[in-house]
Amino acid sequence: MARHPGPLLTHDVAVALESARAAGATTWNGSFDLGRSRADAVLAADAWTLDGVAYPYPGALKERSIQWWDGEDFVVAARFGRALYKLVATPWGAPTFEIDGIKMLPTAQVSPFEDARTKVALVQPNGREVLDTCGGLGYFAAACLEAGAARIRSFEKSDEVLWLRTLNPWSPDPGDATARGRLHLEHADVAVAIRGLGDASFDAILHDPPRFGIAGELYAQAFYDDLARVLRRGGRLFHYTGTPNRLTSGRDVPAEVMRRLERAGFKAERALDGVLAVKRAR
């Protein structure tokens, strides 16, 4: 995965650069990679320099905006496909992303990266083969790598999300030395690709699909049957559901998911903002 090497700017970084220049400072120390590291920028009247490259001051950025250097200017980290996909700043450093303005990861009370660590711990990935059905920004995969998973096979259908990953320094790179070849990221629709996966080929599964209205096939009984097929006996599955439509329609999506998983051969229970299931021995 080719990583974009240039600086990333948020509203707070842009304001700090402008404020330091206005105050007559010649340098400013801060993060140009969403909190992953810090560096010194050299400030001049008409440009600022980082690692020997001069950049224009960005002007006003929207509060949650992230901008990247496209070689000529700073532009919003967003791309149109079937919808608008946008990388969005959070108070925690690690960004979330939105599809047509709908936030895909929880950020209100915790970093989406830390949230992923908590959920991944439920499937106990240390030393195990893990299926990551909907890779997204890769936070589940990153947490699995940290926890010592033997191998992670991750699928992501969206070209736009994969492009956002090249900008996001919090997204794990399968080719990075720290991954040691354990992360395999595939550009594919898991609803189709799962049919080619071997029986009992994984010890744990992480399933973080888009909302039902966007990807109903990833909540279907046939897909859950395939999840059970590729998981070994006693294997654990965490399925993020959230609680969509609960206030407006009274619909209980987690309960619906649990019923389908039970029919597929799991023992399921509510956990965090989703469902934790264990494949029964038959």
Backbone as numpy.savetxt, mean C-alpha at the origin, in Angstrom:
# Nx Ny Nz CAx CAy CAz Cx Cy Cz
11.60 -3.31 -10.02 10.75 -2.11 -10.02 11.63 -0.87 -10.02
11.61 -0.11 -11.11 12.44 1.09 -11.20 11.90 2.17 -10.27
12.74 2.63 -9.39 12.34 3.63 -8.41 12.65 5.03 -8.93
11.69 5.94 -8.83 11.94 7.32 -9.23 12.93 7.95 -8.25
14.03 8.53 -8.73 15.08 8.99 -7.83 14.92 10.40 -7.29
14.02 11.19 -7.84 13.95 12.60 -7.48 13.27 12.88 -6.16
13.33 14.14 -5.72 12.70 14.51 -4.45 11.19 14.53 -4.55
10.54 14.29 -3.41 9.10 14.41 -3.28 8.81 15.58 -2.35
7.84 16.39 -2.71 7.49 17.55 -1.90 6.06 17.42 -1.39
5.88 17.77 -0.13 4.56 17.89 0.46 4.30 19.35 0.80
3.09 19.66 1.20 2.74 21.02 1.60 3.69 21.53 2.69
3.93 20.70 3.71 4.77 21.14 4.83 6.21 21.40 4.39
6.74 20.55 3.52 8.11 20.76 3.04 8.20 22.02 2.19
7.23 22.24 1.33 7.23 23.43 0.49 7.17 24.70 1.33
6.32 24.70 2.36 6.22 25.87 3.25 7.53 26.09 3.99
8.15 25.01 4.45 9.40 25.14 5.20 10.52 25.68 4.33
10.60 25.22 3.08 11.61 25.74 2.16 11.42 27.24 1.93
10.20 27.64 1.65 9.92 29.05 1.39 10.19 29.90 2.63
9.81 29.38 3.79 10.02 30.13 5.03 11.51 30.30 5.33
12.27 29.24 5.12 13.72 29.32 5.36 14.36 30.32 4.41
13.96 30.31 3.15 14.50 31.28 2.19 14.14 32.71 2.61
12.89 32.91 3.00 12.45 34.25 3.39 13.19 34.76 4.63
13.59 33.83 5.49 14.31 34.21 6.70 15.80 34.42 6.46
16.25 34.20 5.23 17.65 34.42 4.90 18.56 33.24 5.15
17.98 32.06 5.41 18.80 30.87 5.65 19.45 30.42 4.33
20.61 29.81 4.44 21.30 29.30 3.24 21.14 27.79 3.09
20.67 27.13 4.14 20.39 25.68 4.05 19.12 25.38 4.83
18.51 24.24 4.47 17.37 23.73 5.24 17.49 22.21 5.29
17.33 21.65 6.48 17.42 20.22 6.67 16.02 19.64 6.85
15.69 18.69 6.02 14.38 18.07 6.12 14.30 16.82 5.27
13.09 16.30 5.12 12.91 15.06 4.37 12.33 15.34 2.99
12.96 14.75 2.00 12.47 14.84 0.63 12.01 13.47 0.11
11.80 12.56 1.05 11.30 11.23 0.69 10.24 10.75 1.67
9.35 11.69 2.06 8.18 11.36 2.89 8.58 10.76 4.23
9.65 11.29 4.81 10.02 10.89 6.16 10.94 9.71 6.27
11.40 9.15 5.16 12.30 8.00 5.22 13.71 8.40 5.61
14.12 9.64 5.26 15.46 10.11 5.59 15.43 11.63 5.62
16.55 12.23 6.00 16.68 13.68 6.02 17.93 14.07 5.23
17.90 15.27 4.67 19.03 15.77 3.89 19.06 17.29 3.96
20.21 17.87 3.60 20.37 19.32 3.59 20.14 19.85 2.18
19.25 20.82 2.05 19.05 21.54 0.80 19.76 22.88 0.90
20.46 23.27 -0.16 21.15 24.57 -0.22 20.19 25.57 -0.86
19.95 26.68 -0.18 18.95 27.65 -0.61 19.59 28.86 -1.28
19.06 29.24 -2.41 19.44 30.48 -3.09 18.17 31.25 -3.40
18.30 32.43 -3.97 17.14 33.29 -4.18 16.16 32.69 -5.17
16.68 32.05 -6.23 15.80 31.60 -7.31 15.68 30.09 -7.42
16.41 29.33 -6.60 16.37 27.87 -6.68 16.94 27.27 -5.41
16.65 26.01 -5.19 17.27 25.27 -4.10 17.93 24.02 -4.68
18.98 23.57 -4.03 19.80 22.49 -4.58 19.84 21.32 -3.62
19.65 20.12 -4.15 19.73 18.89 -3.37 20.60 17.91 -4.15
21.64 17.40 -3.49 22.55 16.44 -4.13 23.08 16.96 -5.47
23.35 18.26 -5.51 23.96 18.84 -6.69 23.01 19.20 -7.81
21.71 18.96 -7.63 20.71 19.27 -8.65 19.86 20.45 -8.18
19.70 21.45 -9.05 18.93 22.64 -8.70 17.46 22.46 -9.08
16.58 22.90 -8.20 15.14 22.81 -8.42 14.49 24.16 -8.16
13.39 24.48 -8.86 12.66 25.72 -8.57 11.85 25.57 -7.28
11.60 26.69 -6.63 10.69 26.64 -5.49 9.28 26.32 -5.99
8.56 25.46 -5.30 7.31 24.93 -5.86 6.10 25.84 -5.73
6.18 26.86 -4.90 4.98 27.66 -4.67 4.01 26.94 -3.76
2.75 27.34 -3.78 1.76 26.78 -2.86 1.34 25.38 -3.29
1.36 24.44 -2.34 0.85 23.09 -2.55 -0.40 22.89 -1.70
-1.34 22.11 -2.19 -2.49 21.76 -1.37 -2.04 20.94 -0.18
-2.81 20.98 0.89 -2.36 20.44 2.17 -2.01 18.96 2.10
-2.74 18.15 1.34 -2.49 16.71 1.31 -1.77 16.27 0.03
-1.32 17.25 -0.72 -0.70 16.95 -2.00 0.72 16.42 -1.86
1.10 15.55 -2.78 2.49 15.12 -2.95 2.87 15.44 -4.40
4.03 16.10 -4.58 4.50 16.41 -5.91 5.85 15.76 -6.16
6.07 15.34 -7.39 7.32 14.70 -7.77 7.95 15.46 -8.93
9.26 15.32 -9.09 10.00 16.02 -10.13 9.99 15.18 -11.40
9.36 15.70 -12.46 9.25 14.94 -13.71 10.38 15.24 -14.69
11.40 15.96 -14.23 12.52 16.33 -15.08 12.47 17.77 -15.51
11.27 18.37 -15.43 11.11 19.76 -15.82 10.42 20.59 -14.75
9.56 19.97 -13.98 8.79 20.72 -12.98 8.27 19.75 -11.93
7.80 20.30 -10.81 7.12 19.49 -9.80 5.64 19.36 -10.18
5.16 18.12 -10.23 3.78 17.85 -10.62 3.14 16.91 -9.61
1.83 16.94 -9.55 1.09 16.12 -8.59 1.31 14.63 -8.88
1.50 13.86 -7.82 1.70 12.40 -7.95 0.35 11.74 -8.18
-0.11 11.81 -9.42 -1.43 11.28 -9.77 -1.41 10.86 -11.24
-2.27 9.92 -11.56 -2.35 9.44 -12.94 -3.78 8.99 -13.22
-4.24 9.30 -14.43 -5.57 8.85 -14.86 -5.47 7.49 -15.53
-6.41 6.61 -15.18 -6.60 5.35 -15.88 -8.10 5.21 -16.06
-8.67 4.13 -15.53 -10.12 4.03 -15.49 -10.71 4.99 -14.47
-9.83 5.53 -13.61 -10.20 6.50 -12.59 -8.95 7.35 -12.32
-9.07 8.29 -11.37 -7.92 9.09 -10.97 -7.26 8.43 -9.76
-6.02 8.02 -9.92 -5.23 7.41 -8.85 -4.24 8.45 -8.35
-4.21 8.66 -7.05 -3.42 9.76 -6.49 -2.73 9.33 -5.20
-1.44 9.61 -5.10 -0.68 9.41 -3.87 -0.97 10.59 -2.95
-1.30 10.32 -1.69 -1.79 11.36 -0.79 -0.98 11.36 0.50
-0.55 12.55 0.92 0.25 12.69 2.14 -0.57 12.40 3.38
0.11 11.90 4.41 -0.50 11.67 5.72 0.40 12.29 6.79
-0.10 12.46 8.00 0.75 13.00 9.07 1.86 12.03 9.49
1.82 10.79 9.00 2.70 9.74 9.49 3.91 9.50 8.59
4.00 10.23 7.48 5.09 9.98 6.55 4.66 9.04 5.44
4.38 7.80 5.77 3.92 6.83 4.77 2.60 7.31 4.17
2.53 7.44 2.84 1.30 7.97 2.23 0.23 6.91 2.07
-0.96 7.36 1.80 -2.04 6.52 1.33 -2.23 6.80 -0.15
-3.24 6.19 -0.75 -3.61 6.58 -2.10 -5.11 6.62 -2.22
-5.57 7.36 -3.21 -7.01 7.51 -3.44 -7.34 7.09 -4.87
-8.54 6.56 -5.03 -9.10 6.28 -6.34 -10.37 7.11 -6.47
-10.34 8.08 -7.37 -11.45 9.02 -7.52 -11.86 9.63 -6.19
-10.86 10.00 -5.39 -11.10 10.67 -4.13 -11.44 9.77 -2.97
-11.55 8.45 -3.20 -11.86 7.51 -2.12 -10.55 6.99 -1.54
-10.35 7.22 -0.26 -9.11 6.81 0.40 -9.07 5.30 0.53
-7.93 4.71 0.17 -7.80 3.26 0.13 -7.21 2.65 1.41
-6.56 3.47 2.24 -5.92 2.93 3.43 -6.29 3.78 4.65
-6.42 3.17 5.83 -6.75 3.94 7.03 -5.59 4.81 7.46
-5.88 6.07 7.80 -4.81 6.99 8.22 -5.22 7.89 9.38
-6.46 7.81 9.83 -6.96 8.77 10.81 -6.23 8.68 12.14
-5.93 7.46 12.60 -5.36 7.29 13.93 -4.00 6.62 13.94
-3.57 6.12 12.80 -2.31 5.39 12.77 -1.75 5.45 11.35
-0.44 5.32 11.24 0.20 5.25 9.94 -0.32 4.05 9.17
-0.57 4.18 7.86 -1.00 3.01 7.09 0.07 1.92 7.08
1.32 2.30 7.24 2.41 1.32 7.30 2.34 0.54 8.61
2.11 1.24 9.73 1.98 0.56 11.02 0.71 -0.27 11.08
-0.36 0.23 10.47 -1.61 -0.53 10.39 -1.38 -1.86 9.68
-0.59 -1.82 8.61 -0.29 -3.06 7.89 0.49 -4.03 8.76
1.43 -3.54 9.54 2.21 -4.40 10.44 1.28 -5.13 11.41
0.31 -4.41 11.96 -0.62 -5.01 12.93 -1.44 -6.12 12.29
-1.91 -5.89 11.08 -2.74 -6.89 10.40 -1.91 -8.09 9.97
-0.72 -7.83 9.46 0.15 -8.93 9.03 0.49 -9.84 10.19
0.66 -9.27 11.38 1.00 -10.10 12.55 -0.06 -11.16 12.81
-1.30 -10.92 12.40 -2.38 -11.89 12.64 -2.16 -13.19 11.88
-1.45 -13.14 10.75 -1.26 -14.36 9.96 0.08 -15.02 10.24
0.86 -14.44 11.15 2.10 -15.06 11.64 3.01 -15.49 10.48
3.57 -14.52 9.72 4.26 -14.85 8.47 5.69 -15.36 8.61
6.27 -15.32 9.80 7.68 -15.69 9.94 7.96 -17.09 9.39
8.87 -17.16 8.41 9.27 -18.43 7.84 8.26 -19.06 6.91
7.22 -18.33 6.54 6.11 -18.92 5.79 5.98 -18.35 4.38
5.25 -19.09 3.54 4.92 -18.67 2.18 3.60 -17.90 2.24
3.62 -16.65 1.75 2.47 -15.76 1.90 1.95 -15.34 0.53
0.63 -15.39 0.37 -0.04 -14.85 -0.80 -0.62 -13.48 -0.44
-0.20 -12.45 -1.16 -0.70 -11.08 -1.00 -1.54 -10.78 -2.23
-2.85 -10.85 -2.09 -3.72 -10.88 -3.26 -3.80 -9.55 -4.00
-3.82 -8.46 -3.27 -4.01 -7.13 -3.86 -2.92 -6.22 -3.31
-1.80 -6.15 -4.01 -0.59 -5.57 -3.46 -0.69 -4.11 -3.07
-1.45 -3.30 -3.82 -1.56 -1.89 -3.49 -0.20 -1.23 -3.44
0.03 -0.41 -2.42 1.32 0.26 -2.25 2.38 -0.65 -1.67
2.00 -1.88 -1.31 2.99 -2.85 -0.87 3.25 -2.89 0.62
2.39 -2.27 1.41 2.66 -2.22 2.85 2.51 -3.58 3.52
1.56 -4.40 3.08 1.46 -5.77 3.60 2.74 -6.53 3.28
3.21 -6.41 2.05 4.42 -7.12 1.65 5.62 -6.65 2.45
5.73 -5.34 2.67 6.84 -4.80 3.45 6.82 -5.35 4.87
5.63 -5.42 5.47 5.52 -5.95 6.82 5.88 -7.43 6.87
5.51 -8.18 5.83 5.88 -9.60 5.76 7.40 -9.76 5.68
8.04 -8.92 4.87 9.50 -8.97 4.78 10.12 -8.71 6.14
9.65 -7.68 6.83 10.17 -7.35 8.16 9.97 -8.51 9.14
8.85 -9.20 9.02 8.51 -10.27 9.96 9.17 -11.59 9.63
9.95 -11.63 8.56 10.72 -12.84 8.25 10.02 -13.86 7.40
9.04 -13.41 6.58 8.39 -14.36 5.67 9.41 -14.99 4.73
9.21 -16.26 4.43 10.13 -16.96 3.54 9.96 -16.49 2.10
8.71 -16.22 1.71 8.43 -15.79 0.34 7.06 -15.13 0.31
6.96 -14.04 -0.45 5.69 -13.35 -0.62 5.40 -13.27 -2.11
4.26 -13.78 -2.51 3.83 -13.65 -3.90 2.69 -12.65 -3.93
2.94 -11.51 -4.56 2.02 -10.38 -4.50 1.50 -10.05 -5.89
0.20 -9.79 -5.99 -0.44 -9.45 -7.26 -1.01 -8.04 -7.19
-0.85 -7.29 -8.27 -1.48 -5.98 -8.38 -1.97 -5.80 -9.82
-3.24 -5.52 -9.95 -3.89 -5.42 -11.25 -3.68 -4.07 -11.93
-3.61 -3.00 -11.14 -3.66 -1.64 -11.68 -2.29 -1.13 -12.14
-2.21 -0.69 -13.40 -1.01 -0.02 -13.89 -0.73 1.23 -13.08
-1.80 1.95 -12.73 -1.64 3.23 -12.04 -1.09 3.03 -10.64
-1.56 2.01 -9.93 -1.04 1.74 -8.59 0.43 1.33 -8.66
0.77 0.51 -9.63 2.17 0.11 -9.79 3.05 1.32 -10.08
2.54 2.26 -10.85 3.30 3.50 -11.09 3.45 4.30 -9.80
2.40 4.42 -9.00 2.51 5.13 -7.72 3.59 4.50 -6.84
3.72 3.18 -6.91 4.75 2.50 -6.12 6.15 2.95 -6.49
6.36 3.29 -7.77 7.70 3.74 -8.19 8.04 5.09 -7.59
7.03 5.88 -7.20 7.26 7.17 -6.56 7.38 7.05 -5.04
6.74 6.05 -4.48 6.59 5.96 -3.03 7.78 5.26 -2.37
8.59 5.98 -1.59 9.75 5.34 -0.96 9.39 4.35 0.14
8.13 4.30 0.54 7.69 3.33 1.54 7.26 2.00 0.90
7.14 1.97 -0.41 6.76 0.73 -1.11 7.99 -0.15 -1.28
7.90 -1.42 -0.92 9.08 -2.29 -1.04 9.41 -2.58 -2.50
10.69 -2.66 -2.78 11.18 -2.97 -4.12 11.61 -4.43 -4.15
10.98 -5.27 -4.98 11.38 -6.68 -5.03 12.85 -6.88 -5.35
13.45 -5.93 -6.06 14.85 -6.07 -6.42 15.83 -5.54 -5.40
15.32 -4.96 -4.32 16.22 -4.42 -3.30 16.94 -5.54 -2.56
18.19 -5.26 -2.17 18.99 -6.29 -1.50 18.34 -6.77 -0.21
17.63 -5.87 0.49 17.02 -6.25 1.76 15.90 -7.27 1.58
15.29 -7.31 0.38 14.23 -8.29 0.11 14.81 -9.68 -0.10
16.07 -9.78 -0.49 16.77 -11.05 -0.68 15.97 -12.03 -1.56
15.32 -11.48 -2.59 14.59 -12.34 -3.52 13.32 -12.94 -2.97
12.86 -12.49 -1.82 11.68 -13.11 -1.21 10.36 -12.53 -1.71
10.39 -11.32 -2.29 9.16 -10.68 -2.74 9.04 -10.80 -4.26
7.93 -11.39 -4.70 7.65 -11.55 -6.12 6.37 -10.79 -6.43
6.52 -9.66 -7.14 5.39 -8.79 -7.46 4.99 -9.03 -8.91
3.71 -9.36 -9.13 3.22 -9.66 -10.46 2.11 -8.70 -10.87
2.23 -8.17 -12.07 1.20 -7.29 -12.62 0.11 -8.18 -13.22
-0.89 -8.49 -12.42 -1.92 -9.43 -12.85 -3.15 -9.28 -11.97
-4.28 -9.72 -12.50 -5.55 -9.75 -11.78 -5.60 -11.06 -10.99
-5.57 -10.97 -9.67 -5.51 -12.17 -8.85 -6.76 -13.04 -9.04
-7.89 -12.43 -9.41 -9.11 -13.21 -9.62 -8.93 -14.21 -10.76
-8.06 -13.87 -11.70 -7.74 -14.77 -12.80 -6.51 -15.62 -12.47
-5.47 -14.97 -11.94 -4.19 -15.64 -11.70 -4.30 -16.75 -10.67
-5.24 -16.63 -9.73 -5.32 -17.63 -8.66 -5.67 -19.01 -9.21
-6.31 -19.06 -10.36 -6.69 -20.35 -10.94 -5.46 -21.16 -11.35
-4.34 -20.48 -11.57 -3.13 -21.17 -11.94 -2.19 -21.46 -10.78
-2.59 -21.11 -9.55 -1.76 -21.37 -8.38 -2.03 -22.78 -7.87
-0.98 -23.42 -7.39 -1.10 -24.80 -6.96 -1.89 -24.99 -5.69
-2.48 -26.16 -5.53 -3.19 -26.49 -4.29 -2.22 -26.47 -3.13
-2.70 -25.96 -1.99 -1.93 -25.97 -0.74 -0.52 -25.43 -0.92
-0.40 -24.30 -1.64 0.93 -23.75 -1.94 1.31 -22.58 -1.04
0.42 -22.18 -0.14 0.71 -21.06 0.75 0.36 -21.42 2.20
1.09 -20.77 3.12 0.82 -20.95 4.55 -0.08 -19.86 5.10
-0.12 -18.70 4.42 -0.89 -17.55 4.91 -1.33 -16.71 3.72
-2.45 -16.02 3.90 -2.98 -15.15 2.85 -3.37 -13.81 3.45
-3.04 -12.74 2.73 -3.49 -11.39 3.07 -4.35 -10.90 1.91
-5.60 -10.55 2.22 -6.56 -10.18 1.17 -7.12 -8.79 1.50
-6.66 -7.79 0.75 -7.07 -6.40 0.98 -7.67 -5.86 -0.32
-8.86 -6.31 -0.69 -9.44 -5.93 -1.97 -10.03 -4.52 -1.93
-10.23 -3.92 -3.11 -11.03 -2.69 -3.16 -12.44 -2.98 -2.66
-13.22 -1.92 -2.52 -14.58 -2.10 -2.03 -15.39 -3.00 -2.96
-16.43 -3.60 -2.39 -17.26 -4.55 -3.12 -17.79 -3.96 -4.43
-18.18 -2.69 -4.38 -18.74 -2.06 -5.57 -17.74 -1.90 -6.70
-16.45 -1.95 -6.38 -15.39 -1.81 -7.38 -14.92 -3.17 -7.86
-14.83 -4.14 -6.95 -14.25 -5.45 -7.29 -15.06 -6.56 -6.63
-16.31 -6.68 -7.00 -17.19 -7.68 -6.40 -16.71 -9.10 -6.58
-15.93 -9.37 -7.65 -15.44 -10.73 -7.89 -14.48 -11.19 -6.79
-13.86 -10.26 -6.08 -12.92 -10.61 -5.01 -13.63 -10.89 -3.68
-14.97 -10.80 -3.69 -15.79 -11.16 -2.54 -16.70 -12.35 -2.87
-16.52 -12.93 -4.03 -17.42 -13.99 -4.50 -17.07 -15.33 -3.87
-18.07 -16.20 -3.78 -17.85 -17.54 -3.22 -16.78 -18.30 -4.01
-16.80 -18.17 -5.32 -15.83 -18.89 -6.14 -14.40 -18.47 -5.82
-14.21 -17.18 -5.56 -12.86 -16.71 -5.22 -12.45 -17.22 -3.84
-13.37 -17.20 -2.89 -13.06 -17.71 -1.55 -12.75 -19.20 -1.59
-13.43 -19.92 -2.46 -13.13 -21.35 -2.63 -11.70 -21.54 -3.13
-11.27 -20.67 -4.03 -9.89 -20.74 -4.52 -8.89 -20.37 -3.43
-9.23 -19.38 -2.59 -8.34 -19.05 -1.48 -8.15 -20.27 -0.57
-9.22 -20.96 -0.30 -9.12 -22.16 0.54 -8.30 -23.24 -0.16
-8.46 -23.35 -1.45 -7.74 -24.39 -2.20 -6.23 -24.17 -2.15
-5.76 -22.93 -2.29 -4.31 -22.68 -2.36 -3.67 -22.58 -0.97
-4.48 -22.57 0.08 -3.96 -22.45 1.45 -3.82 -23.84 2.09
-2.74 -24.03 2.80 -2.53 -25.31 3.48 -3.44 -25.41 4.71
-3.68 -26.61 5.17 -4.50 -26.83 6.37 -3.90 -26.10 7.56
-4.75 -25.42 8.30 -4.28 -24.64 9.44 -3.75 -23.28 9.06
-3.70 -22.98 7.76 -3.21 -21.69 7.30 -4.16 -20.57 7.69
-3.60 -19.37 7.83 -4.37 -18.23 8.30 -4.58 -17.22 7.18
-5.74 -16.60 7.20 -6.14 -15.59 6.23 -6.63 -14.35 6.96
-6.09 -13.17 6.60 -6.72 -11.92 7.06 -7.33 -11.24 5.85
-8.60 -10.89 5.98 -9.39 -10.28 4.91 -9.85 -8.91 5.40
-9.30 -7.84 4.83 -9.78 -6.50 5.17 -11.16 -6.30 4.56
-12.08 -5.78 5.36 -13.42 -5.49 4.86 -13.85 -4.05 5.13
-13.41 -3.47 6.24 -14.00 -2.23 6.68 -15.47 -2.44 6.98
-16.21 -1.33 7.04 -17.65 -1.44 7.28 -18.40 -0.55 6.29
-18.22 -0.76 4.98 -18.90 0.08 4.00 -20.41 -0.10 4.04
-21.14 0.99 3.85 -22.61 0.99 3.76 -23.32 0.64 5.06
-22.57 0.47 6.14 -23.23 0.05 7.38 -24.21 1.12 7.89
-23.81 2.39 7.80 -24.66 3.46 8.30 -25.80 3.78 7.34
-25.54 3.67 6.04 -26.55 4.07 5.07 -27.55 2.97 4.75
-27.10 1.71 4.75 -28.00 0.63 4.36 -28.16 -0.45 5.43
-27.33 -0.38 6.45 -27.38 -1.42 7.48 -26.71 -2.71 7.06
-26.05 -2.72 5.92 -25.41 -3.92 5.41 -24.19 -4.27 6.26
-24.04 -5.53 6.60 -22.92 -5.99 7.41 -21.99 -6.82 6.52
-21.06 -6.14 5.85 -20.16 -6.81 4.92 -19.28 -7.85 5.62
-18.70 -7.55 6.80 -17.90 -8.58 7.46 -18.68 -9.87 7.72
-19.94 -9.76 8.11 -20.75 -10.95 8.36 -20.97 -11.73 7.07
-21.20 -11.02 5.96 -21.37 -11.69 4.68 -20.09 -12.44 4.28
-18.96 -11.78 4.49 -17.67 -12.40 4.18 -17.45 -13.64 5.02
-17.75 -13.55 6.30 -17.56 -14.69 7.20 -18.39 -15.89 6.75
-19.62 -15.65 6.34 -20.47 -16.75 5.89 -19.87 -17.44 4.66
-19.39 -16.67 3.72 -18.80 -17.26 2.52 -17.50 -18.01 2.84
-16.70 -17.44 3.71 -15.46 -18.12 4.10 -15.76 -19.43 4.83
-16.78 -19.43 5.66 -17.15 -20.66 6.36 -17.57 -21.73 5.35
-18.32 -21.33 4.33 -18.72 -22.29 3.30 -17.51 -22.82 2.52
-16.46 -22.01 2.42 -15.26 -22.41 1.69 -14.36 -23.33 2.50
-14.64 -23.47 3.79 -13.84 -24.37 4.61 -12.99 -23.69 5.65
-13.32 -22.46 6.00 -12.59 -21.72 7.02 -13.41 -21.63 8.32
-12.70 -21.43 9.40 -13.31 -20.96 10.64 -12.99 -19.48 10.73
-14.02 -18.63 10.77 -13.81 -17.19 10.62 -14.34 -16.43 11.83
-13.67 -15.31 12.12 -14.10 -14.43 13.20 -13.71 -12.99 12.85
-14.41 -12.05 13.43 -14.06 -10.65 13.22 -12.72 -10.34 13.91
-11.92 -9.51 13.23 -10.63 -9.11 13.80 -10.26 -7.75 13.23
-9.92 -6.81 14.11 -9.59 -5.45 13.70 -10.69 -4.93 12.78
-10.35 -4.46 11.58 -11.37 -3.95 10.67 -11.60 -4.93 9.52
-11.60 -6.21 9.87 -11.81 -7.22 8.86 -12.15 -8.55 9.48
-11.72 -9.62 8.81 -12.04 -10.98 9.23 -10.75 -11.80 9.25
-10.53 -12.54 10.33 -9.44 -13.50 10.43 -10.03 -14.89 10.32
-9.44 -15.70 9.43 -9.97 -17.04 9.19 -8.83 -18.05 9.18
-9.14 -19.25 9.65 -8.18 -20.35 9.66 -8.79 -21.50 8.85
-7.99 -22.08 7.95 -8.52 -23.18 7.15 -8.66 -24.44 8.00
-9.83 -25.00 7.97 -10.09 -26.21 8.76 -9.37 -27.42 8.17
-9.03 -28.34 9.03 -8.53 -29.65 8.57 -9.75 -30.48 8.18
-9.71 -31.08 7.02 -10.87 -31.86 6.57 -10.57 -33.36 6.62
